[in-house]
Amino acid sequence: MFEGNAEAVMNLYTLLFQWSEILSITHYEPGEDGAEGTVKHVLFKLNG
């Protein structure tokens, strides 16, 4: 959905919206079915 920029987008959202934070984040590891280092799964809170 974010073409490999999901982490940057979430960082921007958490800066723009008060009471927002990234709670956990998992990245693709070498050999997994995704581009290494990109976001695999994330849990974040927007505006509380």
C-alpha positions in Angstrom: 0.0 0.0 0.0 2.8 2.4 0.8 5.3 1.1 -1.8 8.0 0.3 0.8 7.5 3.6 2.6 5.2 2.4 5.4 7.7 3.2 8.2 8.3 6.7 7.0 4.6 7.3 6.7 3.9 6.0 10.2 6.7 8.2 11.6 5.1 11.2 9.9 1.7 10.4 11.2 2.9 10.0 14.7 4.6 13.4 14.5 1.5 15.1 13.1 -1.1 13.6 15.4 -0.9 14.2 19.1 -1.0 11.2 21.4 0.2 8.9 18.6 3.0 6.3 18.9 4.4 3.2 17.2 3.9 0.4 19.7 5.7 -2.4 17.9 7.3 -3.0 14.5 8.7 -6.0 12.7 10.8 -5.9 9.6 11.4 -8.5 6.9 14.6 -10.4 7.5 16.9 -11.9 4.8 15.3 -14.8 3.0 11.7 -13.9 3.9 9.0 -13.1 1.4 9.4 -9.3 1.4 12.1 -6.7 0.8 14.7 -7.0 3.5 14.4 -4.2 6.1 10.9 -3.1 5.1 7.9 -3.2 7.4 6.4 -6.7 7.8 3.9 -5.8 10.6 3.3 -2.8 12.8 1.0 -1.8 15.6 0.6 1.9 16.2 -1.8 4.3 17.8 -3.1 7.4 16.2 -4.5 10.3 18.2 -4.9 8.1 21.3 
